[in-house]
Amino acid sequence: MEGFLSIREAVNKYIDSCESKVNASPVKLFVKAMFAGMMIAMGAAASSVAAHTIDNVGLSRLAAAVVFPVGLMMVILLGAELFTGDCLMIMATAAEEHSPLQLVRTLVIVFAGNFAGAVLTAVAVAASGQFDYSAGLLGAYTIKVALGKATISTSRAVVSGVLCNILVCAAVLMALCAKDIAGKLLAAFFTIMLFVVAGFEHCVANMYYITAGMVAAVNPQYTQAAMEQYGYTAEQLSALNWQNFLFENLLPVTIGNVIGGMFVIGLPLLYLNREQRTEVCTVKEERHERSILFGRNTASAGR
């Protein structure tokens, strides 16, 4: 197609791009993942600023949703590595472009890099004094968001994670379909806006949100504002801790993100485009054979 790639072309293009991911050095992959964690965290931080004074839940989420997608836009255009989007690598694994072990290795490194980037950004945002906005109300709101995520039930966290990564992976592939920057940005914006308005759970975003909430909870001004504004007790605020962060939210949300990205989007799209993928592989093999033959003929002529 002239203006954009078909979904079949985009799927095959994504599969081809996975070779560079699995063959990248661990250090470079980790740094690219750190950038992605930072970018998603910055989108999350700015979305909290946009939403923190709005009482209406729908309008608050809409305000956040207008800002948050900028994070994924930066990830897409700057070539950073995001765990949720990289769940689509299962397509290349199933197409036998690389081994399951290579997939796991890549995702583990990317997850660790995303975590490092998001956590460092949360600490930097707190150090910047941003939580003082609105007489500390932003700090209180940051605690509120984090507490809500840290105390979510396991089943809800998993299902919400599934729904989230259906949309994130759709955004990644839709952006890949576009051939110009404007198309890529629009594809990312509206799809990510949808998941933020819906309130679904994204593991990398939560790396920022919950860490930022725990950092804010160390400040008595913010905790006092949270108790006054939202009616929390000290006992309720104590639930905002690393154990709940890692095991009540991050683990089940990550499982849900993996299910949504790999088994609801990735493998079905590979199945729907398997015939096209076979044709592409055949063409590649023919080109490879011709290049080998041409090389031999050139070598013979040289002798």
C-alpha positions in Angstrom: 0.0 0.0 0.0 1.2 3.5 -0.8 0.4 5.4 2.3 0.7 2.7 4.9 1.6 -0.9 5.5 -1.1 -3.5 5.7 -1.3 -5.4 9.0 0.3 -8.4 7.3 3.2 -6.3 6.1 3.5 -4.8 9.6 3.5 -8.2 11.3 6.3 -9.4 9.0 8.3 -6.2 9.4 8.0 -6.5 13.2 9.2 -10.2 13.1 12.2 -9.2 11.0 13.1 -6.5 13.5 13.3 -9.0 16.3 16.6 -10.3 15.1 18.4 -7.1 16.2 16.7 -7.3 19.6 17.8 -10.9 20.4 21.3 -10.2 19.0 21.9 -6.9 20.9 24.4 -6.8 23.6 22.9 -7.0 27.1 24.3 -3.6 28.1 22.9 -1.8 25.0 19.5 -3.6 25.4 19.4 -2.6 29.1 20.2 1.1 28.3 17.5 1.2 25.6 15.1 -0.3 28.1 16.1 2.3 30.7 15.2 5.0 28.2 11.8 3.5 27.7 11.2 3.3 31.4 12.1 6.9 31.8 9.9 8.0 28.9 6.8 6.1 30.2 7.5 7.5 33.7 7.7 11.1 32.4 4.4 10.6 30.6 2.9 9.2 33.9 4.3 12.0 36.0 2.9 14.7 33.7 -0.5 12.9 33.5 -0.7 13.1 37.3 -0.1 16.9 37.2 -2.9 17.2 34.6 -5.4 15.2 36.7 -4.6 15.9 40.3 -7.1 18.7 40.9 -10.0 17.2 39.0 -12.6 15.5 41.3 -14.7 13.9 38.5 -13.2 10.5 37.8 -14.0 10.5 34.1 -12.7 14.0 33.5 -9.6 13.3 35.6 -8.7 10.2 33.6 -9.4 12.0 30.3 -7.0 14.8 31.3 -4.4 12.2 32.2 -5.0 10.3 28.9 -4.3 13.4 26.8 -0.8 13.6 28.3 0.3 10.0 29.0 0.6 8.8 25.4 3.6 11.1 24.8 5.6 8.5 26.7 5.0 5.8 24.1 5.4 8.3 21.3 9.0 8.9 22.5 9.6 5.2 22.9 8.5 4.5 19.3 10.4 7.4 17.6 13.6 7.0 19.6 13.9 3.3 19.3 13.7 2.5 23.0 12.7 -1.0 24.3 9.5 -1.4 26.2 8.6 -4.7 27.9 4.9 -4.5 27.1 5.4 -3.9 23.4 8.2 -6.4 23.2 5.8 -9.1 24.2 5.0 -9.2 20.5 8.3 -10.9 20.0 6.4 -14.1 20.6 5.5 -13.9 16.9 9.1 -14.2 15.9 9.6 -17.0 18.4 6.7 -19.0 17.1 7.9 -18.4 13.6 11.2 -20.0 14.7 13.2 -16.8 14.0 14.8 -17.2 17.4 14.6 -19.6 20.4 12.3 -19.4 23.4 15.4 -18.9 25.6 16.4 -15.9 23.5 12.9 -14.4 23.9 13.0 -14.9 27.7 16.6 -13.4 27.9 15.5 -10.3 26.0 12.4 -9.7 27.9 14.1 -10.2 31.3 16.8 -7.6 30.4 14.2 -5.2 29.0 12.0 -5.6 32.1 14.9 -4.9 34.4 15.9 -1.8 32.3 12.4 -0.5 32.3 12.3 -0.9 36.1 15.5 0.9 36.6 14.5 3.8 34.4 11.0 4.2 35.9 12.3 4.1 39.5 15.1 6.5 38.9 12.6 8.9 37.3 10.3 8.6 40.3 13.1 9.6 42.6 14.1 12.4 40.4 10.6 13.8 40.1 10.3 13.8 43.9 13.6 15.5 44.2 12.5 18.2 41.7 9.8 19.4 44.1 7.0 18.6 41.7 4.9 17.0 44.5 4.6 20.4 46.2 2.2 21.6 43.5 -1.2 22.8 44.8 0.2 23.0 48.4 1.2 19.4 48.4 -2.0 18.1 46.8 0.0 16.5 44.0 2.0 14.6 46.5 -1.3 13.4 48.1 -2.7 12.5 44.8 0.5 10.5 43.9 0.0 8.6 47.1 -3.7 8.0 46.3 -2.9 6.6 42.9 -0.1 4.3 44.2 -2.3 3.0 47.1 -5.1 2.2 44.8 -2.7 0.1 42.6 -0.9 -1.5 45.5 -4.1 -2.8 47.0 -5.8 -4.1 43.9 -7.0 -7.7 44.0 -4.9 -10.3 42.1 -7.6 -11.3 39.7 -8.4 -7.7 38.8 -4.7 -6.9 38.3 -4.3 -9.8 35.9 -7.4 -9.1 33.8 -6.7 -5.4 33.7 -3.2 -6.1 32.6 -4.5 -8.3 29.8 -6.8 -5.5 28.6 -4.0 -3.0 28.8 -1.5 -4.8 26.7 -4.1 -5.6 24.0 -4.2 -1.9 23.4 -0.5 -1.2 23.9 0.5 -3.9 21.4 -2.2 -2.7 19.0 -0.7 0.8 19.2 2.8 -0.5 18.5 1.6 -2.4 15.4 -0.6 0.4 14.2 2.3 2.8 14.5 4.4 0.4 12.5 1.8 0.4 9.8 2.2 4.2 9.3 5.0 5.3 7.0 5.2 8.9 8.3 5.8 10.4 11.7 2.4 12.0 11.9 0.7 8.6 11.3 2.8 6.9 13.9 2.1 9.5 16.5 -1.7 9.5 15.9 -1.8 5.7 16.0 0.0 5.7 19.3 -1.9 8.6 20.8 -5.5 7.5 20.4 -4.9 3.8 21.3 -2.9 4.6 24.5 -5.5 7.3 25.4 -8.1 4.6 25.3 -6.3 2.4 27.9 -5.6 5.3 30.2 -9.2 6.5 30.2 -10.3 2.9 30.8 -7.9 2.7 33.8 -6.2 -0.5 32.8 -2.9 -1.6 34.4 0.4 -1.3 32.7 3.4 -2.8 34.5 6.0 -0.2 33.4 3.8 2.7 34.2 3.1 1.2 37.6 6.9 1.0 38.2 6.7 4.8 38.3 3.3 5.3 39.9 3.8 3.1 42.9 7.4 4.0 43.5 6.5 7.7 43.3 3.7 7.1 45.8 6.1 5.3 48.2 8.6 8.2 47.9 5.8 10.7 48.5 4.5 8.8 51.5 7.9 9.4 53.3 7.0 13.1 53.4 4.6 13.9 56.4 3.2 16.9 54.5 1.9 14.7 51.7 0.6 11.9 53.9 -1.3 14.4 56.0 -2.7 16.0 52.9 -3.7 12.5 51.7 -5.5 11.7 55.0 -7.3 15.1 54.9 -8.2 15.1 51.2 -9.1 11.4 50.7 -9.9 10.2 54.2 -7.1 7.7 54.5 -6.0 6.4 57.9 -2.4 5.7 58.9 -3.1 1.9 58.7 -4.4 2.2 55.1 -1.3 4.2 54.1 0.9 1.4 55.6 -0.3 -0.8 52.7 1.9 1.2 50.4 5.1 -0.8 50.7 7.5 -2.8 48.5 5.8 -6.2 49.2 2.4 -5.0 48.0 4.0 -3.2 45.1 5.9 -6.2 43.8 3.5 -9.1 44.6 0.1 -7.6 44.8 0.5 -5.4 41.7 3.6 -5.7 39.6 3.7 -9.5 39.4 0.0 -10.1 38.5 -0.1 -7.0 36.2 3.0 -8.3 34.4 1.4 -11.7 33.9 -1.7 -10.0 32.5 0.4 -7.9 30.2 2.2 -11.0 28.9 -1.0 -12.8 28.3 -2.6 -9.9 26.5 0.5 -9.1 24.4 1.5 -12.6 23.5 -1.6 -14.8 23.5 -4.4 -12.3 22.7 -2.6 -10.2 20.1 0.8 -11.7 19.1 0.0 -15.4 18.3 -3.4 -14.8 16.8 -1.9 -12.2 14.4 0.8 -14.6 13.5 -1.8 -17.3 12.8 -3.8 -14.9 10.6 -0.7 -13.9 8.7 1.1 -17.2 8.6 0.6 -17.7 4.9 2.1 -14.3 4.1 4.9 -15.0 6.5 5.8 -18.2 4.7 6.0 -16.4 1.4 8.3 -13.8 2.9 10.6 -16.4 4.3 10.7 -18.2 0.9 11.7 -15.0 -0.9 14.4 -14.4 1.7 15.8 -18.0 1.3 15.8 -17.6 -2.5 17.7 -14.3 -2.3 20.1 -15.8 0.1 20.7 -18.8 -2.2 21.2 -16.4 -5.2 23.7 -14.3 -3.2 25.7 -17.4 -2.3 25.6 -18.7 -5.9 26.6 -15.2 -7.2 29.5 -15.1 -4.7 30.7 -18.5 -5.9 30.5 -17.5 -9.6 32.4 -14.3 -8.9 35.1 -16.2 -7.1 35.4 -18.6 -10.0 35.6 -15.8 -12.5 38.4 -14.2 -10.4 40.4 -17.4 -10.6 
